[in-house]
Amino acid sequence: MTQDLDARIQRLEDIEAIRRLKYDYCLACDDGYAPARIAALFVEDGIWDGGAIGMNIGREAIAKFFSEASDLIPFALHYVTNPIIDVDGDSATGKWLLWEPVIYKSTGANWMAAAYHDTYRRIGEQWFFEHVRVKLEMLSPYDKGFAEARFGYAAD
């Protein structure tokens, strides 16, 4: 019984650590897409996959990608919700929904919605992103809204 309780507590602690990892990622993105902070959240050979906007493999490539993001996106506020996190030992998967007011220098204010599909790996006592995949569901000009223009602009 104690062993079962210990395993259940460990699972809950792992889920909370993964939630914190995602929270730290969102904070770093909303702080000017801080490239070093974002890259440090990934395993060394981690993958950030933005679909049409590119795939970046390894911390160095992820940092380079995000170092250019703040030039294109001067404002973003990531709201992630509805997490489903499944832990299996030192590996885990997560699904999240993203709602994001965002300003692109080229097109102005937009509404964005996406789904994150993540995998995580625990190294020692710490959880890291192994693979972050962003599936864009909506990108709409603020002034038209998503009812009129679900995909109004392509992201730069």
MOWO-V364474 format. One record per backbone hydrogen bond with DSSP energy under -1.0 kcal/mol. NH is the residue of the N-H (numbers start at 1). CO is the residue of the C=O. E is the energy in kcal/mol with one decimal. If there is no record, write none. Layout:
# MOWO-V364474
nh co e
NH CO E
NH CO E
This chain:
# MOWO-V364474
nh co e
5 1 -2.3
6 2 -2.7
7 3 -2.2
8 4 -2.2
9 5 -2.5
10 6 -2.5
11 7 -2.2
12 8 -2.1
13 9 -2.5
14 10 -2.5
15 11 -2.5
16 12 -2.3
17 13 -2.2
18 14 -2.2
19 15 -2.4
20 16 -2.2
21 17 -2.0
22 18 -2.3
23 19 -2.4
24 20 -2.8
25 21 -2.0
26 22 -2.5
27 23 -2.5
28 24 -2.2
29 25 -2.4
30 26 -2.6
33 29 -1.6
34 28 -2.1
38 34 -2.4
39 35 -2.6
40 36 -1.9
41 38 -1.6
42 39 -1.7
43 129 -2.7
46 43 -2.3
47 130 -1.8
48 56 -2.7
49 132 -3.6
50 54 -3.2
53 50 -1.6
54 51 -1.8
56 48 -2.9
58 46 -3.8
59 44 -1.7
62 58 -2.4
63 59 -2.8
64 60 -2.3
65 61 -2.4
66 62 -2.3
67 63 -1.8
73 69 -2.7
77 101 -1.6
79 99 -1.9
81 97 -2.5
84 95 -2.0
86 93 -2.3
88 91 -3.3
91 88 -1.5
92 120 -1.6
93 86 -2.3
94 118 -2.3
95 84 -1.7
96 116 -1.9
97 81 -2.5
98 114 -3.1
99 79 -2.4
100 112 -3.1
102 110 -2.3
103 75 -2.7
104 108 -2.4
105 72 -2.6
108 104 -2.9
110 102 -2.9
111 140 -3.0
112 100 -1.7
113 138 -2.4
114 98 -1.8
115 135 -2.1
116 96 -2.5
117 133 -2.5
118 94 -3.2
119 131 -2.3
120 92 -2.8
121 128 -2.2
122 90 -2.9
123 126 -3.0
126 123 -2.0
128 121 -2.1
129 41 -2.9
130 119 -3.1
131 119 -1.7
132 47 -2.7
133 117 -1.7
134 49 -2.9
135 115 -3.0
137 113 -2.7
138 113 -2.1
139 150 -2.5
140 111 -2.8
142 109 -2.5
145 141 -3.0
149 145 -2.1
152 139 -2.7
